[in-house]
Amino acid sequence: MPAKIGQLLSHLTRHDIEEILQEQVITGRPFGQIAVELGLCQPQEVWTAWCKQLIDYPQEIDLDQIGIDSQALSHVPGNVARSMSVLPIRCIGETLVLATTAANHARASAEIGNLLDRDVRFVLITDQELADALDESYLPLAVSA
């Protein structure tokens, strides 16, 4: 089980964590979002903590909620992203967060590290989300005549 994000944001006090958790129960918003809104953390601190959570346990995400950072796309060429069935969504320091499917995770994690000069973490999305996001994020493949 991965560490909880509140544990990874070590500067938060027990009171801070309890306040965030109470707000989370009421609103359903993510812990990190609430911590930033309350001024208890900077966004970069939350992203870094999230990356630490992903070391051993890729999480299922809502790609619409997380979004895709266009700068992350530049770290993986479109042909590689398509062939490996991965989508770069965030670059946080030297860590690149890639979305893939549950069925593809083992293959991607075994092979993509050899192709990239970065620390890689994975999150999981559906097959359809991946296909749609690859089409939206990279230019279409050339069609031969």
SVG drawing of the C-alpha trace seen along z (x, -y; Angstrom):
<svg xmlns="http://www.w3.org/2000/svg" viewBox="-20 -30 39 37">
<polyline fill="none" stroke="black" stroke-width="0.4" points="0.0,0.0 1.5,-3.4 2.1,-6.1 -0.8,-8.5 -0.1,-11.9 -0.5,-13.6 2.4,-11.4 4.6,-12.4 3.9,-16.1 5.9,-15.9 5.7,-19.6 1.9,-19.3 0.9,-19.1 -1.6,-16.6 -4.1,-19.5 -3.4,-20.4 -4.1,-16.8 -7.3,-16.5 -8.6,-19.8 -7.9,-18.7 -9.5,-15.3 -12.6,-16.9 -12.9,-19.2 -12.3,-16.2 -15.2,-14.3 -17.5,-17.3 -16.4,-18.2 -14.9,-15.0 -12.0,-17.0 -8.4,-15.5 -6.3,-15.9 -3.5,-17.8 -6.0,-20.2 -7.4,-21.2 -3.9,-21.5 -2.9,-24.0 -6.2,-25.9 -5.7,-26.3 -2.2,-27.6 -0.6,-24.7 1.4,-23.4 2.7,-24.5 1.5,-22.6 5.0,-21.4 5.1,-19.8 1.9,-17.9 3.1,-16.7 6.3,-15.5 4.5,-13.7 2.2,-12.1 5.2,-10.9 6.5,-9.2 3.2,-7.4 3.5,-6.0 6.9,-4.3 5.3,-0.8 1.6,-1.3 0.3,-2.9 -3.0,-4.6 -6.0,-4.8 -6.7,-8.4 -9.2,-10.5 -7.3,-12.0 -9.8,-14.8 -9.2,-15.8 -5.4,-15.5 -4.8,-16.8 -1.8,-16.5 1.1,-18.8 2.2,-19.7 5.9,-19.9 5.7,-16.3 4.7,-15.3 8.1,-16.5 9.9,-13.8 8.4,-10.9 8.1,-11.0 4.6,-10.2 5.8,-7.0 7.3,-5.7 4.3,-6.7 2.0,-4.8 4.2,-1.7 4.6,-1.5 1.0,-2.5 2.1,-5.2 1.2,-8.9 3.4,-11.4 1.2,-13.5 3.6,-15.2 7.3,-16.0 8.1,-16.7 11.8,-17.4 13.6,-14.4 10.5,-12.2 8.2,-11.6 4.7,-10.4 3.3,-8.2 -0.3,-7.0 -0.9,-3.5 -3.5,-0.8 -3.5,1.9 -3.0,4.6 0.1,2.8 1.6,1.6 4.1,4.6 5.4,4.4 5.7,0.6 7.4,0.5 9.9,3.2 10.7,1.5 10.3,-2.3 13.0,-2.9 15.6,-1.7 14.4,-4.3 14.2,-7.4 16.8,-9.2 14.4,-9.9 12.9,-8.3 9.5,-7.0 6.3,-6.5 3.0,-5.1 -0.7,-5.9 -3.5,-3.9 -6.2,-4.9 -8.7,-3.0 -7.8,-1.7 -10.3,-4.3 -8.8,-7.2 -5.3,-6.3 -6.3,-6.0 -8.2,-9.3 -5.5,-11.1 -2.7,-9.8 -4.8,-11.0 -5.4,-14.4 -1.8,-14.9 0.3,-13.9 -0.1,-14.6 -1.8,-11.8 0.4,-9.1 1.1,-9.6 -1.0,-7.5 0.8,-6.0 -0.8,-6.3"/>
</svg>
